[in-house]
């Protein structure tokens, strides 16, 4: 009994290893996940440092709430919009990457420009527009994750993507940005 259980576990790990090897050799998957990790790194930094900047630059008393509400609304509307846009242009991997590139580029411009404005209302408007565009990438990035691998690897591709974006993206971003800021100011 024990040997059959151990054998089953061994077979599972062996299969997992083979599947991971296939997944890691899929260049489209790797590029997509690396981009998604970078995206989550920035979102993680914004989630902590955005409200802090709101307090310091714009003297906002309720910066956490404003950033939270803007992010929730833009997250929902942007994610749905990204899905509708991808469907509208015909969902293919090349079209998904075009949408990812365009939305990320424009979203980054709006978000970064927002922090240069002196007007609080201008800041909120540009930041919200930037977040809408940035969140529009959710449907295309997940579409690519699912469709660049064979169907039997789709659950693993989504799982590895999810683990990677958090371990290498939003989780370490705030502390790392803080370390960089400490070195810049010292």
N, C-alpha and C positions, 0 to 999 in steps of 0.2 A: 504493500500500500504506500509506504513512504517513498519508495523508489519511483513509483508511477506519478506521485504528486511532484516530486523533485524533477522528474523527467518533463512533466507538463510545464512547470515553471521555467525550466531550461529552454524548452521549445519556444515559450512565449518571449523570453529575453532574446533568443536567437532571431526570431521573426522580427522583433522590434528593432534589433540592430540592423538587420537587412533593410527593413523599411526606412530607417533613418538614413542609411547610406544612400538609398535611392532618392530620398527627399533632398538630402544635402547636395546631391549631384544635379538637381534640377535648378538651373541657373535662374530661371524666371522666379521660382519660389524664393530662392535665396535673396535676390535683389529686392523683391517685393517685401520680404520680412525685414531686411536691413533698412529699407525706407520707412517701414512702419515703426521700427524701433526708434529711428531718428524722430519721427513725428511724435511718438509717445514721450520721448525725452523732452521735447519742446513743450508739449501739453502739460507734462508733469511740472516743469519749471514755471510755466505760466500759472498753474494752479496755486503755487506757493508764492512766487515772487510778484505776480500780477497784483493781488490785493495789497501787498507790501508797497509796491510802487504807487498804487492808488492812494494809500495813506500818506506817503512821503511827497509825491509830486503834486497831487490834486487836493490834498488835505481832506480826503473823504473819510467821514466818520463811520460809514457803513460799507466800506470797500468789499469786505468778504461777501456781504449779501448782494451787492450790485454785481460783482463778478460771478457769483453763484447763479443768480437769476439769468444773467446774460448767457452764461455757459449752458445752462439747462435748456433755455429756449433755442439758442443757436445749435446746440447739440441735436435736439429733436428735429428741428426744421432742416438743418443742414444735412443730417443723415438721410432723412426722407428725400430731400431734394437731390442728393447724390444718386440715390437709387432710381428716381424718376429720370434724371438726366442720362444715366447709363442705359436705361431701357429705351429712352428716346433716340439715342445715337446708335442703337443696336449693341447689345452687350457682347463684346469680344474682348480678348485680352489686350490687343493694341488700343482699342477705344478706351478701355479701363485705364491703361497707363497714360493716355493723353489727358483724360479727365483728372487723374491723380496729379499729373505734372502741372497742368494749368491751374487747378484749384489750389494746390499747395503753394505754387509760386505767387499767385495773386493774393491768397490768404495771408501769406507771410508779409508781403508788402503792406497790406492794410494793417495788420497787427503791429508790425514794427513802426510804421508811420504814426500810428495812434499814440505811441509813447512820446513822440516828439511834439505833439500839440500842446498848447497852453490851455486851451478850452476843455473843460471837463466833458461838456456835451459832445464836442467834436471827437474827443478821445473815445467816449462810449460808442458813438456811432461807427467810427472806423474800426474799433476793436470788435464790435458785434458783426460788422460786415466781414472782417477777416476771419472770425470764428465760424461764421456761416460757411464760408468757402473751405476752411480747413476741415470742418466736420463733414462736408460733402464728399470727402475722400473715403468715408467708411464703407459704403457699398462697393465702390470699385476695388478697394484693397482686399476686401473679403471675397469678391468675385474672382479676382486673380488667384488668391490662395486656394480656392476650391477648384478652379478650372485649369490650372497649370499642371496638375498632377492627375494620375489615373484615379478613377472613382474609388478604388479600394484604399487609397491613401488620403482621401479628403478629410476624414475625421482626424487623422494624425497631423495633417498639414495645419488644420485649424487649431489643434491643441498646442502644437509646437509654436505656432505664430503667437498665440495668446500668452504662453509662458515667456517667450522671448521678449515680447513688447513690454512686459512688466518687469522682468528681471533686469533687462538691459536698457529699458526706456524710462518709464515714469517713476519707478522706485528709486533709482540712484540719481535722478536728475536734480532734484532740489538740493540735496547735500553737495553734489559736485558743483553746481552753480554757486552755492554758498562759499565753497572753498575757493573757487576762482575769484569771487567778489572779495573775499578776505585778502587774497594775494594782491589784487588790484589796489585795494585801499590801504595796504600796509607799506 
